Amino acid sequence: MGWVGRLFDARDSFARMVLLDLAGLGYLIFGPLGGSRPPATQWVLAVIAFSLGLVLHRRPLVNLVVQTALLAVAIPLLDDITINQVGASWALLELTMRAEATRTIWLAAAGLAAVALTDSIGEPLPRFLAGVVGLLLEVGVPLLLGLVVRTTRELTTQAQQRAAEEQRRRESEARAARADERSAIARELHDVVAHHVASMVLRVGVARHVITDLDPRVDAVFGDVHATGTAALADLRRLVAVLRDPDAVRGDAALTAIEPSALPAALGAAVDRARQAGITVEADIDPAIGAIDAVRGLAVLRLTQEALTNVARHAGPSAVAQLTVRMRDGAVHWEVVDDGRGPVPAPVPAGGGHGIPGMRERVEVLGGRLAAGPVEGTGWRVQTVLPAVPEGVS
């Protein structure tokens, strides 16, 4: 469409009216009157038409009525009514492009045609026929052009809507296909890969207990294989859970495979959500936590979310919680303790899993143990140590 389409954009009615007024002013000054000055009446009617066209540019129906009335006044008073004819025709064009009901358009066109015909009534037949032809230009052309612009705009809108619907349909089909693929992968991982890895870990463990008097070097290899297999099983179980229920981590910035460097910021976000729920949270987070592996990093984040959720649920909005995350010799020391103030529950922040049992299962998969219980007064403490990852285990 380019600048032509821009010219007929509904938002640019003021710019179009300014251009029309400038063209009308040029006609008055340099028009076909042989340089003679237009009569004062023509100037007055033209200025009124110019001014009201600018004022009413956002109200096309009112502007058309006004311009048609000015044309009706100009017909008996002026020999040259071009200014008022063009003003009324342009007002009809604007109305045709922007009116909501087509009935309004046809009634307005009929009204303008009736006023324009008054200039030819009573004239000889040739002049009357010339007036009818002029009527086609005065009413038919703006009506046709407006309908073309209107139809083009509607077709463009429909095309955009169809394109948007098609895009949504494709995205829906793609999501369904990805869900099917995730389910298939999860089944394969669980039924084949995880089964074989678990069998390997079990056999290595049995071998270490059955075979006596092992060479220390062989025993170290067995230990390394057992630790590696155990870590691989933990990763597989976590991956299967994510594949089966990806919505479980929605809103947490794709925490299924959180980058280690992003963990401090994610922990900060969890603390902020708890504070928004009304809890006072004092956080002591070791910057070195950003260097741990992705699996333990995700566990630390999930434990933090669940623990702060429990504080909000059970300790109340006046509670004070202390979050501590420390790195010592590669192991992660994690603890959340609260003072247990107030029996009134607070709004539960986003995040969390399935309470203490879920936290315990998550910790045990990584080789740690979760301790949870009351502290002096009415407080509660949850703490664990996630062991360091053995060398060679990623």
Legacy VTK file of the C-alpha trace (Angstrom):
# vtk DataFile Version 3.0
C-alpha trace
ASCII
DATASET POLYDATA
POINTS 394 float
0.000 0.000 0.000
2.881 2.397 0.774
2.160 6.062 1.267
-1.171 5.741 -0.562
-2.433 3.274 2.028
-1.081 5.529 4.745
-2.969 8.466 3.224
-6.292 6.661 3.614
-5.574 5.328 7.076
-8.401 6.190 9.472
-5.885 7.684 11.902
-4.726 10.299 9.369
-8.035 12.059 8.704
-6.630 15.364 9.992
-3.667 15.209 7.574
-6.002 14.477 4.681
-8.224 17.420 5.617
-5.236 19.773 5.814
-4.142 18.732 2.315
-7.686 19.217 1.012
-7.913 22.701 2.562
-4.570 23.685 1.056
-5.753 22.484 -2.345
-8.967 24.503 -1.946
-7.018 27.598 -0.945
-4.832 27.200 -4.048
-7.956 26.918 -6.187
-9.317 30.167 -4.771
-6.058 32.006 -5.395
-4.958 30.486 -8.705
-8.259 29.045 -9.911
-9.890 29.183 -13.397
-11.379 32.642 -12.929
-8.755 34.322 -15.025
-7.002 35.915 -12.071
-10.099 37.781 -10.921
-10.736 37.823 -7.234
-13.412 35.366 -6.037
-16.475 37.057 -4.576
-16.595 37.631 -0.856
-19.438 35.140 -0.468
-17.311 32.405 -2.010
-14.463 33.202 0.349
-16.785 33.150 3.369
-18.353 29.814 2.450
-14.937 28.357 1.614
-13.368 29.445 4.921
-16.331 28.040 6.829
-16.028 24.751 4.922
-12.255 24.602 5.530
-12.549 25.359 9.246
-15.423 22.993 9.984
-13.746 20.245 7.983
-10.722 20.461 10.280
-12.795 20.672 13.453
-15.065 17.750 12.496
-12.466 15.493 10.882
-13.112 12.783 13.496
-16.902 12.976 13.037
-17.476 12.125 9.368
-21.302 12.006 9.489
-21.596 15.431 11.111
-19.010 16.828 8.711
-20.961 15.475 5.718
-24.182 17.087 6.953
-22.390 20.421 7.434
-20.648 20.310 4.033
-23.900 19.328 2.306
-25.685 22.244 3.989
-22.948 24.643 2.835
-23.327 23.263 -0.707
-27.083 23.887 -0.536
-26.376 27.515 0.472
-23.743 27.976 -2.255
-25.899 26.670 -5.142
-28.251 29.703 -5.338
-25.582 32.266 -4.345
-22.481 31.359 -6.372
-21.621 30.740 -9.977
-18.616 28.558 -9.019
-19.513 26.013 -6.335
-16.488 23.769 -6.890
-15.087 24.324 -3.382
-18.298 23.249 -1.671
-18.860 20.376 -4.097
-15.405 18.969 -3.403
-15.869 19.486 0.339
-19.152 17.553 0.337
-17.740 14.803 -1.897
-14.687 14.397 0.341
-16.891 14.231 3.422
-18.852 11.416 1.728
-15.565 9.609 1.019
-14.518 9.857 4.678
-17.903 8.611 5.840
-17.857 5.688 3.411
-14.422 4.585 4.643
-15.257 4.839 8.337
-19.007 4.372 8.928
-19.946 1.222 10.841
-23.326 0.698 9.132
-23.644 0.598 5.325
-27.197 1.953 5.659
-25.749 5.229 6.918
-23.522 5.424 3.842
-26.369 4.982 1.350
-28.660 7.440 3.134
-25.885 10.047 3.227
-25.115 9.517 -0.471
-28.823 9.899 -1.328
-29.012 13.135 0.651
-25.972 14.612 -1.079
-27.326 13.557 -4.496
-30.665 15.242 -3.776
-28.941 18.522 -2.824
-26.623 18.366 -5.855
-29.568 17.818 -8.224
-31.222 21.058 -7.097
-28.650 22.871 -9.243
-30.042 21.153 -12.390
-33.777 21.182 -11.660
-35.647 23.424 -14.099
-32.718 23.572 -16.527
-33.007 22.491 -20.205
-32.582 18.800 -20.846
-28.951 18.991 -22.052
-27.907 20.903 -18.916
-29.952 18.579 -16.733
-28.199 15.554 -18.274
-24.858 17.282 -17.743
-25.847 17.735 -14.093
-26.630 14.045 -13.793
-23.220 13.181 -15.227
-21.626 15.619 -12.795
-23.574 13.908 -10.027
-21.867 10.642 -10.896
-18.525 12.345 -10.340
-19.628 14.213 -7.222
-21.309 11.266 -5.487
-20.407 8.098 -7.395
-16.619 8.462 -7.432
-16.146 9.155 -3.689
-18.676 6.439 -2.893
-16.858 3.920 -5.083
-13.393 4.879 -3.807
-14.553 4.738 -0.187
-16.098 1.308 -0.668
-12.877 0.044 -2.278
-10.766 1.320 0.625
-13.285 -0.039 3.126
-13.400 -3.475 1.482
-9.620 -3.637 1.187
-9.261 -2.794 4.861
-11.781 -5.471 5.852
-10.097 -8.077 3.672
-6.734 -7.185 5.172
-8.140 -7.564 8.682
-9.690 -10.907 7.798
-6.438 -12.097 6.270
-4.546 -11.094 9.406
-7.087 -12.901 11.590
-6.861 -16.035 9.467
-3.067 -15.868 9.606
-3.181 -15.505 13.394
-5.607 -18.431 13.698
-3.402 -20.535 11.438
-0.373 -19.635 13.523
-2.205 -20.610 16.717
-3.295 -23.888 15.101
0.269 -24.684 14.045
1.574 -23.854 17.507
-1.093 -26.065 19.081
-0.198 -28.943 16.777
3.490 -28.413 17.487
2.869 -28.447 21.251
0.831 -31.648 20.915
3.589 -33.247 18.825
6.243 -32.209 21.346
4.132 -33.606 24.182
3.829 -36.945 22.358
7.568 -36.965 21.737
8.288 -36.184 25.397
5.981 -38.989 26.528
7.649 -41.451 24.168
11.125 -40.408 25.304
10.075 -40.633 28.947
8.787 -44.175 28.425
11.979 -45.225 26.704
14.163 -43.662 29.387
12.164 -45.251 32.174
11.582 -48.681 30.640
14.907 -49.229 28.928
17.720 -46.890 29.905
16.874 -46.420 33.589
16.182 -50.156 33.951
19.560 -51.152 32.570
21.436 -48.514 34.536
19.687 -49.587 37.737
20.588 -53.196 36.983
24.231 -52.224 36.458
24.353 -50.296 39.725
22.745 -53.176 41.590
25.181 -55.730 40.159
28.183 -53.579 41.014
26.883 -53.195 44.551
26.365 -56.939 44.878
29.817 -57.643 43.483
31.442 -55.362 46.062
29.781 -57.323 48.873
30.164 -60.822 47.418
33.751 -60.683 46.252
36.075 -60.622 49.226
39.685 -59.548 49.417
39.367 -57.107 46.526
42.418 -55.250 45.398
42.022 -51.661 46.688
42.388 -50.367 43.152
39.579 -52.649 41.928
37.428 -51.648 44.865
38.002 -47.985 44.002
36.922 -48.654 40.431
33.810 -50.456 41.668
33.051 -47.530 43.959
33.468 -45.056 41.152
31.217 -47.085 38.835
28.601 -47.410 41.579
28.656 -43.658 42.324
28.532 -42.784 38.639
25.587 -45.098 38.047
23.739 -43.739 41.067
24.196 -40.168 39.847
23.085 -41.170 36.363
19.937 -42.759 37.802
19.164 -39.550 39.684
19.512 -37.534 36.499
17.359 -40.013 34.571
14.595 -39.952 37.165
14.581 -36.180 37.165
14.552 -36.030 33.371
11.669 -38.520 33.173
9.664 -36.445 35.672
10.255 -33.276 33.671
9.382 -34.921 30.368
6.116 -36.252 31.783
5.081 -32.999 33.454
6.870 -29.958 31.950
4.231 -27.625 33.426
5.510 -28.469 36.889
8.414 -26.043 36.338
6.456 -23.350 34.500
7.204 -19.849 35.717
10.647 -20.811 36.986
12.696 -19.859 33.909
13.175 -23.351 32.516
14.583 -24.768 35.716
14.650 -28.254 34.277
18.274 -27.576 33.412
19.143 -24.434 35.304
22.530 -22.998 34.526
24.728 -23.016 37.634
25.516 -19.329 37.216
21.783 -18.558 37.305
21.198 -20.293 40.655
21.949 -17.315 42.947
19.522 -15.145 41.007
16.859 -17.889 41.089
17.299 -18.251 44.857
16.968 -14.486 45.179
13.712 -14.611 43.211
12.355 -17.319 45.540
13.251 -15.172 48.546
11.572 -12.151 46.985
8.369 -14.120 46.411
8.337 -15.205 50.044
8.857 -11.607 51.153
5.961 -10.524 48.966
3.845 -13.004 50.928
4.686 -11.073 54.097
7.492 -13.200 55.536
10.707 -11.618 56.725
13.478 -13.643 55.082
17.147 -13.248 55.968
19.245 -14.911 53.295
22.876 -15.968 53.638
23.821 -17.456 50.261
27.390 -18.410 49.461
28.363 -16.992 46.024
30.241 -20.258 45.377
26.854 -21.958 44.995
26.890 -20.726 41.415
29.563 -23.291 40.554
27.750 -26.504 41.520
26.292 -28.949 39.025
22.843 -28.387 37.506
21.191 -31.334 39.307
22.144 -30.252 42.801
21.472 -26.633 41.879
17.913 -27.517 40.936
17.528 -29.480 44.184
18.710 -26.500 46.246
16.247 -24.224 44.504
13.331 -26.634 44.908
14.147 -27.189 48.593
14.259 -23.433 49.153
10.924 -22.868 47.422
9.207 -25.670 49.359
10.658 -24.645 52.716
9.670 -20.988 52.335
6.232 -22.094 51.183
5.878 -24.144 54.360
6.931 -21.155 56.455
4.255 -19.056 54.801
1.652 -21.773 55.244
2.363 -22.764 58.858
4.247 -19.953 60.592
2.166 -17.007 59.409
2.943 -13.613 57.888
4.754 -12.319 60.969
7.334 -15.100 60.881
11.047 -14.519 60.415
12.907 -17.123 58.364
16.643 -17.607 57.949
17.935 -19.205 54.721
21.511 -20.442 54.731
23.273 -21.988 51.739
26.974 -22.779 52.132
29.606 -24.685 50.173
32.130 -26.772 52.187
34.558 -29.124 50.460
32.219 -29.474 47.495
29.176 -30.336 49.624
26.138 -28.066 49.839
24.981 -27.222 53.379
21.407 -25.946 53.208
19.109 -24.837 56.009
15.869 -22.918 56.538
14.793 -22.100 60.095
11.884 -19.926 61.251
10.710 -18.556 64.607
7.172 -19.936 64.175
5.381 -16.718 65.062
1.678 -16.305 64.432
-0.937 -18.984 63.695
-2.534 -17.003 60.840
-1.521 -18.409 57.420
-0.068 -16.114 54.805
-0.624 -16.251 51.044
1.470 -19.100 49.666
4.214 -17.947 47.281
4.723 -19.665 43.944
6.865 -22.786 43.827
7.236 -25.822 46.010
6.493 -29.467 45.544
4.893 -32.050 47.826
5.947 -31.026 51.316
8.526 -32.686 53.551
8.171 -36.143 51.937
8.899 -34.721 48.512
11.875 -32.789 49.866
13.203 -35.916 51.554
12.915 -37.965 48.372
14.703 -35.276 46.391
17.566 -35.178 48.888
17.911 -38.954 49.167
18.199 -39.304 45.397
21.301 -37.127 45.628
22.775 -39.135 48.494
21.840 -36.783 51.330
19.460 -36.935 54.275
16.864 -34.357 55.223
16.366 -33.376 58.841
13.174 -31.568 59.763
11.838 -30.778 63.197
10.985 -28.152 65.816
13.526 -25.865 67.435
13.342 -24.040 70.739
10.111 -22.167 71.189
7.684 -22.538 68.318
10.143 -22.501 65.452
10.931 -25.128 62.835
14.133 -26.147 61.075
14.727 -27.996 57.810
18.292 -28.802 56.860
20.393 -31.123 54.735
23.811 -31.667 53.255
24.048 -32.570 49.585
27.286 -34.529 49.188
29.947 -33.503 46.733
29.754 -35.117 43.299
32.497 -37.768 42.910
35.167 -37.042 40.340
34.219 -38.234 36.895
30.484 -37.777 37.554
28.912 -34.867 35.696
LINES 1 395
394 0 1 2 3 4 5 6 7 8 9 10 11 12 13 14 15 16 17 18 19 20 21 22 23 24 25 26 27 28 29 30 31 32 33 34 35 36 37 38 39 40 41 42 43 44 45 46 47 48 49 50 51 52 53 54 55 56 57 58 59 60 61 62 63 64 65 66 67 68 69 70 71 72 73 74 75 76 77 78 79 80 81 82 83 84 85 86 87 88 89 90 91 92 93 94 95 96 97 98 99 100 101 102 103 104 105 106 107 108 109 110 111 112 113 114 115 116 117 118 119 120 121 122 123 124 125 126 127 128 129 130 131 132 133 134 135 136 137 138 139 140 141 142 143 144 145 146 147 148 149 150 151 152 153 154 155 156 157 158 159 160 161 162 163 164 165 166 167 168 169 170 171 172 173 174 175 176 177 178 179 180 181 182 183 184 185 186 187 188 189 190 191 192 193 194 195 196 197 198 199 200 201 202 203 204 205 206 207 208 209 210 211 212 213 214 215 216 217 218 219 220 221 222 223 224 225 226 227 228 229 230 231 232 233 234 235 236 237 238 239 240 241 242 243 244 245 246 247 248 249 250 251 252 253 254 255 256 257 258 259 260 261 262 263 264 265 266 267 268 269 270 271 272 273 274 275 276 277 278 279 280 281 282 283 284 285 286 287 288 289 290 291 292 293 294 295 296 297 298 299 300 301 302 303 304 305 306 307 308 309 310 311 312 313 314 315 316 317 318 319 320 321 322 323 324 325 326 327 328 329 330 331 332 333 334 335 336 337 338 339 340 341 342 343 344 345 346 347 348 349 350 351 352 353 354 355 356 357 358 359 360 361 362 363 364 365 366 367 368 369 370 371 372 373 374 375 376 377 378 379 380 381 382 383 384 385 386 387 388 389 390 391 392 393
